[in-house]
Amino acid sequence: MTTTLTKPPVPEDAPTRRRLSKAQRAGGHMHAGPIAYIILALFTIGSLFPLVWTAIAASRDNNRLAQTPPPFWFGGGLFDKLELAWDNANMGEAMVNTTLVAGTSAITIVFLSTIAGFAFAKLRFRGRGAMLLIVIGTMMVPPQLMIIPLYMVVAELGWTDQLQAVILPSLVNAFGVFFMRQYLVQALPDEVIEAARVDGASSWRVVWHVVFPAARPAMAVLGMLMFVQTWNDFLWPFLVLTQTGSPTVQVAVAGLGRGFTPDQSLIMAGALLGTLPLLIVFSIFGKQIVGGIMQGAVKG
């Protein structure tokens, strides 16, 4: 008969328990306390308040909006004002035009910025540093300085009140090039490119089969940013488009404010209509967008 000797458990002293507790906390989930919830609730309320108050103002009339204190709850005319703003501003056509402009600009910017960012990040060619400085330098130029010469070119081409006057100037973005370059420097190892070269891949095949898959999270984030920026752009579309021609959403909403006494609630209703598509897009693709941001942060 054989006996098995077992080692008696060693009692844990206080320092050992503290080390185990720290290790468990490091490997486990961190739980938020009440202060974190309070701070998050305040930031959430502060972020949602402008949108909620826009809807409240759209449901009231000018007389109530002029009173002190202003209204902080909904009235009964929200849907009537939304319908009136939709009809007066020709909002259906404006949303189609803006979707075309913003979608075309976002897709083109993402495509060209990824290729240019890859060239600045991984390719070696003469003048790369100087060209990158020039691209970054264009970000320092105020866009208002380019409006007059750009308008002269558009007028000379006869593109006023046409969507191509808004689309073509927004097809290239210096921020997109810089953004993709910074991402690809860290996210795309040189060894992967060298392995593709050894397998006989050409430069365009490397871009399609190596660069684009690696840059997909950053491309999603950049596409979202450019789509929202183009959707909300006002100054340049307001100068080259009219409300009766081919308006964008912002130009159509600006047309609601015309008159001796602008109807502020009608303007708020138009602004709410122009914001709803962005909220719908983010509610549908929000998880993918946030996942792309987090994946890019981990890789970077």
WOMODA-V842852 format. One record per backbone hydrogen bond with DSSP energy under -0.5 kcal/mol. NH is the residue of the N-H (numbers start at 1). CO is the residue of the C=O. If there is no record, write none. Layout:
BEGIN
((NH/CO) (NH/CO))
END
This chain:
BEGIN
((5/3) (6/4) (11/9) (17/13) (18/14) (19/15) (20/16) (21/17) (22/18) (23/19) (24/20) (25/21) (26/22) (27/23) (28/24) (37/33) (38/34) (39/35) (40/36) (41/37) (42/38) (43/39) (44/40) (45/41) (46/42) (47/43) (48/44) (49/45) (50/46) (52/48) (53/49) (54/50) (55/51) (56/52) (57/53) (58/54) (59/55) (59/56) (60/57) (65/61) (66/62) (67/64) (77/59) (81/77) (82/78) (83/79) (84/80) (85/81) (86/82) (87/83) (88/84) (89/85) (90/87) (91/86) (94/90) (95/91) (96/92) (97/93) (98/94) (99/95) (100/96) (101/97) (102/98) (103/99) (104/100) (105/101) (106/102) (107/103) (108/104) (109/105) (110/106) (111/107) (112/108) (113/109) (114/110) (115/111) (116/112) (117/113) (118/114) (119/115) (120/116) (121/117) (122/118) (123/118) (123/119) (125/123) (128/125) (131/127) (132/128) (133/129) (134/130) (135/131) (136/132) (137/133) (138/134) (139/135) (139/136) (140/137) (141/138) (145/142) (146/143) (147/144) (150/146) (151/147) (152/148) (153/149) (154/150) (155/151) (156/152) (157/153) (158/154) (158/155) (159/154) (161/240) (162/159) (165/162) (166/163) (167/163) (168/164) (170/167) (171/168) (177/173) (178/174) (179/175) (180/176) (181/177) (182/178) (183/179) (184/180) (185/181) (186/182) (186/183) (187/183) (188/184) (189/187) (193/189) (194/190) (195/191) (196/192) (197/193) (198/194) (199/195) (200/197) (201/196) (206/202) (207/203) (208/204) (209/205) (210/206) (211/206) (212/207) (214/210) (215/211) (216/213) (219/215) (220/216) (221/217) (222/218) (223/219) (224/220) (225/221) (226/222) (227/223) (228/224) (229/225) (230/226) (231/227) (232/228) (233/229) (233/230) (238/234) (239/235) (240/236) (241/237) (249/94) (252/248) (253/249) (254/250) (255/251) (256/252) (256/253) (257/254) (258/255) (264/262) (267/263) (268/264) (269/265) (270/266) (271/267) (272/268) (273/269) (274/270) (275/271) (276/272) (277/273) (278/275) (279/275) (280/276) (281/277) (282/278) (283/279) (284/280) (285/281) (286/282) (289/285) (290/286) (291/287) (292/288) (293/289) (294/290) (295/291) (296/292) (297/293) (298/294) (299/295) (300/296))
END
